[in-house]
């Protein structure tokens, strides 16, 4: 993967990140996902391998390590 951010031309660094992913009407939190993160603007880039890993976790019948309750907010209700 290119070591330069496509947006700001900053330097990309390998990091483990947390990604929130919707799939078939369900939301998943994927922790410790490898990604390239721009040290300048913070943009996150995922490799094809990372995308495959997300799909494997969601569709592969793997048990979650824990379950979380998440508050859902409606922006149209804000003043």
Number of C-alpha atoms within 10 A of each C-alpha: 9 8 14 16 21 13 9 12 13 17 17 23 17 14 14 13 15 13 14 9 13 10 10 5 5 8 12 16 14 16 12 10 15 18 21 23 23 23 16 12 14 15 15 17 18 14 12 10 11 14 13 11 16 19 13 12 14 20 10 10 8 9 8 11 5 5 8 7 5 7 5 6 8 6 7 6 6 6 4
